[in-house]
Amino acid sequence: MQTFVRRLPSSWQWALYSSRSSRTSPQCFVSCSGRRAASAAAAVAKSSPVEYEPPTYPTYQLTGKDVQRLNFQRNIGVSAHIDSGKTTLTERVLFYTGRIREIHEVRGRDAVGAKMDSMELEREKGITIQSAATFCDWEATLPVTNEKQKYAINIIDTPGHVDFTIEVERALRVLDGAILVLCAVSGVQSQTTTVDRQMRRYGVPRISFINKMDRPGANPWRVINQIRSKLKIAAAAVQVPIGVEDELKGVVDLVRWKAIYNEGEKGINVVESDDIPESVLDLAKAKRAELLEQLAEVDDEMGELLIMDETPTTAQLVAAIRRATVGLKFSPVFIGSAIKNTAVQPMLDGVCAYLANPAEVAVTAHDTTQPASAPPVPLVPASDAPLVGLAFKLEEGRFGQLTYMRVYQGTLKKSGIIYNARTGKKVKIPRLVRMHSNEMEDIESIGPGEICAIFGVECSSGDTFTDGSTSFSMTSMFVPEPVISLAIKPEGKETPNFSRALNRFQKEDPTFRVHLDKESKETIISGMGELHLEIYVERMRREYNVACTTGKPRVAFRETITQRAEFNYTHKKQSGGAGQFARVIGNIEPMEYSEDLSRDVDFVNVVMGGNIPTNFIPAVEKGFYEALEKGSLSGNPITGCCFVLKDGAFHAVDSSELAFRNATIGAFREAYKNTKPVILEPIMTVEVVAPSEFQSAVIGGLNQRRGTIIDSEVRDEEFVCTAEVALNDMFGYSSQLRGATQGKGEFTMEYKNHMPVLPNVQKELEEAYRKTMPQAKK
């Protein structure tokens, strides 16, 4: 990052230097509340403003060949709540597009398992653990002309469990569209809202597919209302089912006004008819009118047609749906049943007709030679432009590290040279492949807008690669903090495979953390939930032949301050020869989470007049971040804190970086006692689904665990209860729920936020921590 010190008074130049060496944002003089220190503001007012002129970059035009290729390409993800039928749907898509010869079910009797669930554990448990990528070609029926057109589709099938949310996060980071799968009975569930939030974070347009229409109690209209009310996005059905539950025969396409049926083995033949069955004709007319009304609210052109009382043509309707979907204002809803092989092909046609191609999605990068506040640089998916690609997923394969990459600009070639924008390292690509679940297809080159994988490239998840001619870097994906920890140790003697496995998993999964507890000398693993850690322990046993034992789960408590406190601390130590001397003056104050900094701790330097030399400022900052690692109440990390350094003193001989670091740690701990610190615990959003007769037992069980009931909904023969419960009170809940509901209840958990613990719990945690401390420190 460049910092401009032109025409600034000399006393400010070192302050700007300190901002460059610190981890704060470029506005290093701004305090946590957004106000400058009075003296700093006065100095800025006197100095003349520095003009910043962003550089100009060459523009690249898409060639006719690029436009032709990109127009008929889609990069999509399949995302949903647990057990909504994502993998089953993807299996049908691969079968109908000719990528696989026969369909295998997720928990099929043939014990083969779905193509996208390639891991042995996935097939055993019947869940998706890792996202899997594949590609296929589809002859889509164009809705306006009814002609056939070939499209190339890259698909990523993602997990539904909140424990593996990073897989969804990094998939959506690199995709241009998504299919949000919903269960026709359960509708919008807890993980559905999480996926919706992730789609919004990365601006991914989506079509919705209401699956499991063959199930008793299927009600697509209730689900569509939930999409509107709970996900806050305009949505309307573009299809109406012909028959419901076990009578489901096909769908009516409301856009083209045709009845569509699946015939032949596995529903491979799509039969279209202009005759709409009498039983659904009135419903189809009403739902088409509803579709037009919903579109009129989000699309001006459609709104004008409705005001003028004109009936839109098919071309106008298709264009409006596409505009609103790509503009993230609307989600067309398709209806069908993957397991019964009904209406999957029309949904694929919808992917091609309504989701964005790679050229329609705005993609930007940051020029690393410019300040952080510089405007982002737009990228163009032109094959002759300089290469820019993002490594979004790592996997340890049989032939070394496999790096999944999305190419945004330029062309990636086998044996070509690429540069890692983060490390500056030059790498040669030994092998370039396209993935089909766990199978690979070697290729010589790949163009912009494509997803591929490369071997033999050492990097981290989220790294940007270029051809060396630009200094562009792309923003990485959002990584949530772990919420649960376990002590782990191998059974018997520790082998190199133990650390090898932990290092590999940590590299592949940014939400899986490993550290050594300094006091107990235990290896601690942290993750997103009990299932997350359980899967990794099981994989260590299977893949590395390391059987492990785990301790009691630990909750990721945090500490924070509740009020501002001043400090004026002098660190003096004389032990013969050069001693240690440092003095720091300032304050610590509470801080909210900052979107700009992507964190809730900050170091702000507003020292004037050189009372602390510039070369010691980084040591002060380092001391502050070191002090945050362990709070004095319970030994947990401290969050929501801002350290403002205002003044200090130094000695020409005795001052050193070590002295200032120790002074900062001492000052922080002294001031910390005066801030009325509290312990925070993770709060989870818990969703319980159980038969209606067990409603009182379930709500009573949640109340016993200090849960706050947020919502309760009864539908047909089951009810859904949403509550907020502290994670510390959720251990053993699954067995209690089974007992209270005769094994018929199920629940899901998702991290919400950290909140202060009750005073009696805080007292217990403080007592427990005090007992673990050495006698001298108590």
Secondary structure, DSSP 4 states (H G I P E B T S, - for coil): -----TT--HHHHHHHHHHHHSSS-S-TTB-TTSPBPHHHHHHHHHSPPPP--PPP----PPPHHHHHHHHTEEEEEEEESTTSSHHHHHHHHHHHTTSSSS---TT-TTS---TT--SHHHHHHTS--S-EEEEEEEEEEPTTT--EEEEEEEEEE---SGGGHHHHHHHHHT-SEEEEEEETTTBS-HHHHHHHHHHHHTT--EEEEEE-TTSTT--HHHHHHHHHHHS--EEEESEEEES-GGG--EEEETTTTEEEEEESGGG-EEEEES---HHHHHHHHHHHHHHHHHHHHH-HHHHHHHHTTPPPPHHHHHHHHHHHHHTTSEEEEEE-BTTTTBSHHHHHHHHHHHSPPGGGS-EEEEETTS-TTSPPEEE---TTSPPEEEEEEEEEETTEEEEEEEEEES-EETT-EEEETTT--EEE--EEEEEETTEEEE-SEE-TT-EEEEES----TT-EEE-SS--EE------PPP-EEEEEEESSS--HHHHHHHHHHHHH-TT-EEEE-TTT--EEEEESSHHHHHHHHHHHHHHH---EEE---EE--EEE--S-EEEEEEEEE-SSSS-EEEEEEEEEEE-PPBTTTTBSEEEEE---TTSS-GGGHHHHHHHHHHHHTS-TTTSPPEESEEEEEEEEE--TTT--HHHHHHHHHHHHHHHHGGG--EEEEEEEEEEEEEEGGGHHHHHHHHHHTT-EEEEEEEETTEEEEEEEEEGGG-TTHHHHHHHHTTT--EEEEEEEEEEEPPHHHHHHHHHHHHHHS-GGG-
